[in-house]
Amino acid sequence: MCQMNVIMDNNGQQDTVLEDVTKLETTPDGVLLSTFFDEPKLIPKARVKKIDFLGNTVTLCTSNI
């Protein structure tokens, strides 16, 4: 299985938001993240900045890319 780790990039500072993410959905309110056992988590006003398939990471941001 290929779960992803989601990271928030705040002007170069990277913080882990959620690990073992199984579903990522963009919504008008932000990015909705789901895992197997936890409730979905909404990251308000976030956008996908980068997806690293080899590193199993998705980087989000809230500022302009």
PASEBA-1860 file (N, C-alpha, C; in nm, 3 decimals):
! residues 65
1> MCQMNVIM> 0.083/-0.118/0.000/0.000/0.000/0.000/0.088/0.124/0.000 ~ 0.033/0.230/-0.054/0.111/0.353/-0.067/0.044/0.468/0.005 ~ 0.066/0.476/0.135/0.017/0.592/0.209/0.121/0.703/0.196 ~ 0.072/0.825/0.206/0.159/0.941/0.192/0.169/1.015/0.325 ~ 0.279/1.085/0.343/0.294/1.178/0.453/0.268/1.318/0.398 ~ 0.190/1.396/0.469/0.155/1.530/0.423/0.230/1.632/0.508 ~ 0.295/1.724/0.439/0.380/1.826/0.501/0.326/1.963/0.463 ~ 0.327/2.056/0.558/0.289/2.195/0.531/0.415/2.277/0.520
9> DNNGQQDT> 0.429/2.349/0.409/0.543/2.438/0.387/0.498/2.581/0.416 ~ 0.550/2.637/0.525/0.521/2.775/0.563/0.646/2.859/0.540 ~ 0.659/2.913/0.419/0.775/2.998/0.384/0.907/2.929/0.414 ~ 0.919/2.804/0.373/1.044/2.730/0.390/1.049/2.642/0.513 ~ 0.965/2.669/0.611/0.958/2.585/0.732/0.860/2.472/0.704 ~ 0.904/2.348/0.716/0.818/2.234/0.685/0.781/2.158/0.812 ~ 0.651/2.137/0.830/0.599/2.066/0.946/0.508/1.954/0.897 ~ 0.520/1.837/0.959/0.434/1.724/0.924/0.293/1.751/0.973
17> VLEDVTKL> 0.197/1.737/0.882/0.056/1.758/0.914/-0.008/1.626/0.955 ~ 0.015/1.521/0.873/-0.048/1.392/0.897/0.032/1.285/0.824 ~ 0.046/1.170/0.888/0.116/1.057/0.829/0.017/0.949/0.787 ~ 0.059/0.863/0.696/-0.021/0.750/0.649/-0.155/0.792/0.591 ~ -0.153/0.897/0.510/-0.273/0.948/0.446/-0.310/0.855/0.330 ~ -0.436/0.815/0.326/-0.484/0.724/0.221/-0.566/0.795/0.115 ~ -0.615/0.917/0.146/-0.696/0.991/0.050/-0.675/1.140/0.072 ~ -0.658/1.213/-0.038/-0.644/1.357/-0.034/-0.745/1.414/-0.132
25> ETTPDGVL> -0.825/1.507/-0.085/-0.928/1.568/-0.170/-0.920/1.719/-0.158 ~ -0.912/1.787/-0.273/-0.915/1.933/-0.270/-1.061/1.977/-0.268 ~ -1.089/2.077/-0.186/-1.224/2.132/-0.173/-1.214/2.284/-0.182 ~ -1.325/2.352/-0.199/-1.320/2.499/-0.199/-1.269/2.557/-0.066 ~ -1.281/2.479/0.042/-1.238/2.527/0.174/-1.093/2.493/0.207 ~ -1.030/2.405/0.130/-0.893/2.363/0.159/-0.870/2.221/0.113 ~ -0.786/2.148/0.185/-0.751/2.011/0.150/-0.802/1.919/0.261 ~ -0.875/1.816/0.221/-0.931/1.719/0.315/-0.845/1.592/0.310
33> LSTFFDEP> -0.792/1.552/0.427/-0.704/1.436/0.437/-0.773/1.324/0.514 ~ -0.759/1.201/0.466/-0.817/1.085/0.534/-0.710/0.979/0.556 ~ -0.724/0.907/0.668/-0.642/0.790/0.698/-0.736/0.674/0.723 ~ -0.679/0.556/0.748/-0.762/0.438/0.771/-0.851/0.450/0.895 ~ -0.797/0.500/1.005/-0.865/0.488/1.133/-0.909/0.619/1.197 ~ -0.865/0.732/1.145/-0.898/0.861/1.206/-1.005/0.932/1.125 ~ -1.069/1.030/1.189/-1.165/1.114/1.119/-1.091/1.198/1.015 ~ -1.156/1.231/0.903/-1.091/1.319/0.804/-1.053/1.453/0.867
41> KLIPKARV> -0.943/1.509/0.818/-0.891/1.635/0.872/-0.887/1.738/0.759 ~ -0.952/1.851/0.779/-0.951/1.959/0.681/-0.839/2.057/0.713 ~ -0.757/2.085/0.615/-0.652/2.187/0.627/-0.704/2.310/0.553 ~ -0.755/2.410/0.626/-0.820/2.524/0.561/-0.725/2.606/0.475 ~ -0.776/2.651/0.362/-0.707/2.741/0.269/-0.577/2.683/0.214 ~ -0.556/2.552/0.229/-0.433/2.490/0.179/-0.447/2.451/0.032 ~ -0.333/2.445/-0.034/-0.325/2.398/-0.172/-0.210/2.300/-0.184 ~ -0.217/2.212/-0.283/-0.108/2.119/-0.308/0.003/2.194/-0.379
49> KKIDFLGN> 0.122/2.190/-0.322/0.239/2.255/-0.381/0.323/2.155/-0.459 ~ 0.340/2.034/-0.401/0.428/1.936/-0.464/0.390/1.796/-0.418 ~ 0.402/1.699/-0.510/0.383/1.558/-0.477/0.513/1.486/-0.513 ~ 0.571/1.416/-0.416/0.693/1.338/-0.438/0.654/1.190/-0.429 ~ 0.636/1.126/-0.544/0.591/0.988/-0.547/0.696/0.892/-0.492 ~ 0.824/0.920/-0.517/0.930/0.833/-0.466/0.948/0.849/-0.316 ~ 0.929/0.971/-0.265/0.944/0.997/-0.123/0.816/0.980/-0.043 ~ 0.707/0.949/-0.113/0.575/0.931/-0.048/0.534/1.052/0.035
57> TVTLCTSN> 0.555/1.173/-0.022/0.515/1.294/0.050/0.433/1.386/-0.041 ~ 0.341/1.456/0.021/0.267/1.563/-0.044/0.296/1.689/0.037 ~ 0.336/1.794/-0.032/0.365/1.921/0.035/0.251/2.017/0.004 ~ 0.195/2.075/0.110/0.088/2.174/0.099/0.144/2.311/0.131 ~ 0.074/2.415/0.087/0.110/2.551/0.123/-0.018/2.633/0.131 ~ -0.009/2.748/0.195/-0.123/2.840/0.201/-0.090/2.972/0.133 ~ 0.037/2.992/0.098/0.077/3.114/0.030/0.082/3.090/-0.120 ~ 0.111/3.194/-0.195/0.124/3.180/-0.340/0.243/3.095/-0.374
65> I> 0.228/3.011/-0.475/0.339/2.922/-0.516/0.432/3.001/-0.607
END
